[in-house]
């Protein structure tokens, strides 16, 4: 008899043994830069691969430094792969910029090729003659004159004969390097209580601006090289500080009493001091020996620089409080050191941030208020925009060259920008105040007297 054997149906499930590729960053290319004007340009890009993960952002980033990143100026032009076009804005005339496209997914950010371009030059009209040897640049941010046989009060009297009383600070930029110092602040008025100084108005005293209510101070810059962000931010801070106490600094093995700066302290602001989080006490078991590594990370810790504050940094909380930009409760304790000397041990040199101090005094914001009173007006009812009038000064009457106007004009554009700018080498005023204050430099023609 013939038997039939039925075999059960067996289902086979095949699994791939080929490893799956892990997601990667996208692939993006940078297109041509077109439509270049004095302040704008256009750039195209193409995300050709998403890297195996969704593209969540794409666009163009730019800077005046090479290899710009998304941490600086950038556009955002959608998501996903494909081509896109971006418009670059708020550029400075006659300036070289570096551009890269970018694309971001969950793995990271990829950049396209770097390209560069130069914005167009502004068509510069002749300076406007304001009379008395004063001229105003066509951009309306800078004026120029000479100081031959003219005192500072003479210059201010001429300025206020032409401009309304809406100027908070006057910048004098000495083109001929005749001013001996890098920068200097001359106080003209104080209308704020709680700073450690009285209320006064020199405009009325010296009659260059009778009944004036605005001019806080004049800042002198010893030349174009000194007209830089660090000195500007430092000297502006002298409008509010330090008028509370004497401080001390150590140069070689000599202690000097200094005024208007923070000296050997942990204020760590625009007027000096070091970072409290890095200070160590009890070096080698001696309670009067301290170590404060340089806050700038430089190879050489220079006591004068670190404690006087000619550096690129943000304003300290104590400075922001005195400026009226934060409330008192946001100010931490500050510590001041005195009786300074070099540690008598070659293993602990001053150049590396080691020093000895006989006295240490810590002030809370409550201590400061009890000594000098609360700031009045108090945050948030305080000023946060400051009008600047900048004057190029020459020793003899002469025409200002185009490159001279441009240098000063560009620095004012940078320092007055209300946001992160394209220059990664230094902070503008808005950045240094953590976005709490700005400088107004434009449209001087709008405050001319009729």
Secondary structure as the mmCIF struct_conf table of DSSP 4:
data_model
#
loop_
_struct_conf.conf_type_id
_struct_conf.id
_struct_conf.beg_label_comp_id
_struct_conf.beg_label_asym_id
_struct_conf.beg_label_seq_id
_struct_conf.end_label_comp_id
_struct_conf.end_label_asym_id
_struct_conf.end_label_seq_id
HELX_LH_PP_P HELX_LH_PP_P1 UNK A 6 UNK A 9
BEND BEND1 UNK A 18 UNK A 18
HELX_LH_PP_P HELX_LH_PP_P2 UNK A 19 UNK A 23
STRN STRN1 UNK A 27 UNK A 34
BEND BEND2 UNK A 38 UNK A 39
STRN STRN2 UNK A 41 UNK A 49
TURN_TY1_P TURN_TY1_P1 UNK A 51 UNK A 52
BEND BEND3 UNK A 53 UNK A 53
STRN STRN3 UNK A 57 UNK A 63
BEND BEND4 UNK A 64 UNK A 67
TURN_TY1_P TURN_TY1_P2 UNK A 70 UNK A 71
BEND BEND5 UNK A 72 UNK A 72
STRN STRN4 UNK A 73 UNK A 74
BEND BEND6 UNK A 79 UNK A 81
STRN STRN5 UNK A 82 UNK A 88
BEND BEND7 UNK A 90 UNK A 90
HELX_LH_PP_P HELX_LH_PP_P3 UNK A 91 UNK A 92
TURN_TY1_P TURN_TY1_P3 UNK A 93 UNK A 94
STRN STRN6 UNK A 96 UNK A 104
BEND BEND8 UNK A 106 UNK A 107
STRN STRN7 UNK A 109 UNK A 111
STRN STRN8 UNK A 115 UNK A 118
HELX_LH_PP_P HELX_LH_PP_P4 UNK A 119 UNK A 122
HELX_LH_PP_P HELX_LH_PP_P5 UNK A 124 UNK A 127
STRN STRN9 UNK A 128 UNK A 131
TURN_TY1_P TURN_TY1_P4 UNK A 132 UNK A 133
STRN STRN10 UNK A 134 UNK A 136
TURN_TY1_P TURN_TY1_P5 UNK A 138 UNK A 139
BEND BEND9 UNK A 140 UNK A 141
STRN STRN11 UNK A 142 UNK A 146
TURN_TY1_P TURN_TY1_P6 UNK A 148 UNK A 149
HELX_RH_AL_P HELX_RH_AL_P1 UNK A 152 UNK A 162
STRN STRN12 UNK A 163 UNK A 163
BEND BEND10 UNK A 165 UNK A 165
BEND BEND11 UNK A 168 UNK A 168
STRN STRN13 UNK A 169 UNK A 174
TURN_TY1_P TURN_TY1_P7 UNK A 175 UNK A 176
BEND BEND12 UNK A 177 UNK A 177
BEND BEND13 UNK A 179 UNK A 179
BEND BEND14 UNK A 181 UNK A 182
STRN STRN14 UNK A 183 UNK A 187
STRN STRN15 UNK A 189 UNK A 190
STRN STRN16 UNK A 193 UNK A 193
BEND BEND15 UNK A 194 UNK A 197
STRN STRN17 UNK A 200 UNK A 201
HELX_RH_AL_P HELX_RH_AL_P2 UNK A 202 UNK A 205
BEND BEND16 UNK A 206 UNK A 209
TURN_TY1_P TURN_TY1_P8 UNK A 210 UNK A 211
STRN STRN18 UNK A 217 UNK A 221
BEND BEND17 UNK A 222 UNK A 223
TURN_TY1_P TURN_TY1_P9 UNK A 224 UNK A 226
BEND BEND18 UNK A 228 UNK A 228
HELX_RH_AL_P HELX_RH_AL_P3 UNK A 229 UNK A 237
TURN_TY1_P TURN_TY1_P10 UNK A 238 UNK A 240
BEND BEND19 UNK A 242 UNK A 242
BEND BEND20 UNK A 244 UNK A 244
STRN STRN19 UNK A 247 UNK A 251
TURN_TY1_P TURN_TY1_P11 UNK A 252 UNK A 253
STRN STRN20 UNK A 254 UNK A 258
BEND BEND21 UNK A 259 UNK A 261
BEND BEND22 UNK A 264 UNK A 264
STRN STRN21 UNK A 265 UNK A 265
BEND BEND23 UNK A 266 UNK A 266
STRN STRN22 UNK A 269 UNK A 269
TURN_TY1_P TURN_TY1_P12 UNK A 270 UNK A 271
STRN STRN23 UNK A 272 UNK A 272
HELX_RH_3T_P HELX_RH_3T_P1 UNK A 276 UNK A 278
STRN STRN24 UNK A 279 UNK A 281
BEND BEND24 UNK A 282 UNK A 282
HELX_RH_3T_P HELX_RH_3T_P2 UNK A 283 UNK A 285
TURN_TY1_P TURN_TY1_P13 UNK A 287 UNK A 288
STRN STRN25 UNK A 289 UNK A 292
TURN_TY1_P TURN_TY1_P14 UNK A 295 UNK A 296
BEND BEND25 UNK A 299 UNK A 300
HELX_RH_AL_P HELX_RH_AL_P4 UNK A 303 UNK A 308
TURN_TY1_P TURN_TY1_P15 UNK A 309 UNK A 309
BEND BEND26 UNK A 311 UNK A 312
HELX_LH_PP_P HELX_LH_PP_P6 UNK A 314 UNK A 316
HELX_RH_AL_P HELX_RH_AL_P5 UNK A 317 UNK A 322
TURN_TY1_P TURN_TY1_P16 UNK A 323 UNK A 324
BEND BEND27 UNK A 325 UNK A 326
HELX_RH_3T_P HELX_RH_3T_P3 UNK A 328 UNK A 330
HELX_LH_PP_P HELX_LH_PP_P7 UNK A 331 UNK A 333
STRN STRN26 UNK A 334 UNK A 341
BEND BEND28 UNK A 344 UNK A 345
TURN_TY1_P TURN_TY1_P17 UNK A 346 UNK A 347
BEND BEND29 UNK A 348 UNK A 348
HELX_RH_3T_P HELX_RH_3T_P4 UNK A 350 UNK A 352
TURN_TY1_P TURN_TY1_P18 UNK A 353 UNK A 353
STRN STRN27 UNK A 354 UNK A 363
HELX_RH_AL_P HELX_RH_AL_P6 UNK A 365 UNK A 372
STRN STRN28 UNK A 376 UNK A 376
BEND BEND30 UNK A 377 UNK A 377
HELX_LH_PP_P HELX_LH_PP_P8 UNK A 378 UNK A 378
TURN_TY1_P TURN_TY1_P19 UNK A 379 UNK A 380
BEND BEND31 UNK A 381 UNK A 382
STRN STRN29 UNK A 385 UNK A 394
BEND BEND32 UNK A 395 UNK A 396
HELX_LH_PP_P HELX_LH_PP_P9 UNK A 399 UNK A 401
HELX_RH_AL_P HELX_RH_AL_P7 UNK A 402 UNK A 416
BEND BEND33 UNK A 418 UNK A 419
BEND BEND34 UNK A 422 UNK A 422
TURN_TY1_P TURN_TY1_P20 UNK A 424 UNK A 425
BEND BEND35 UNK A 426 UNK A 426
HELX_RH_AL_P HELX_RH_AL_P8 UNK A 429 UNK A 432
TURN_TY1_P TURN_TY1_P21 UNK A 433 UNK A 435
BEND BEND36 UNK A 436 UNK A 436
STRN STRN30 UNK A 438 UNK A 440
BEND BEND37 UNK A 442 UNK A 442
HELX_RH_3T_P HELX_RH_3T_P5 UNK A 444 UNK A 447
STRN STRN31 UNK A 448 UNK A 448
#
